[in-house]
Amino acid sequence: MNSALQSSVMLQGFVTGGGLIIAIGAQNAFLLAQGVRRQYHWPIALLCSLSDALLICLGVLGMGALISESPMLLELARIFGAFFLFYYGYRALCSALQPAGLDMASRGAGSLKSALLTTLAVSLLNPHAYLDTVVLVGSIATQYGDSLRYWFGAGAVLASFTWFLMLGMGAPKLAPLFRNPRAWRVLDSLVCLMMWGIALSLVL
């Protein structure tokens, strides 16, 4: 098969995946907050990438059609996802109401296990993630046929790893700014609004 065609399809997958992933969502908000704290941001970035890669692979392999045709599965994901995002937004609101500098308070996940479990929750309990990766990316990939769809999926996976690792690398550089309690108030408030906004969209 023409290698130039494979590269072109992979690039289209990279652009499509990147466009969906870069849009600020629950994963990005959690990774950004933990990165600013310099708290387990590399394992979180890797787990975000692996979670997205798993969902993209499921979509490319044809699971998108199965999920979109299962109202019960989508309804369960919607309910649990909305509940978790409301709870996480509430925690962020509590932090915003009691701001403290970076060196004055224990913020975010208290342990690596807690951080990874939260990462899995924001990655896998959010139905938007399934719609974006499994359903949307999967449906686009199938248009390229049995051979080229894997190249499209590979491009989307590469975009996920590139974005999350870049975000994990860049977020800690903002740490000096967040020694100011007001900066924490703004960040936690934005995280709260973002989580509640996504949860509300699921409810509605």
Secondary structure by P-SEA (a helix, b strand, c coil): ccaaaaaaaaaaaaaaaaaaaacccaaaaaaaaaaaaccaaaaaaaaaaaaaaaaaaaaaacaaaaaaacaaaaaaaaaaaaaaaaaaaaaaaaaaaccccccccccccccaaaaaaaaaaaccccaaaaaacccaaaaaaaaacccaaaaaaaaaaaaaaaaaaaaaacccccccccccaaaaaaaaaaaaaaaaaaaaaaac
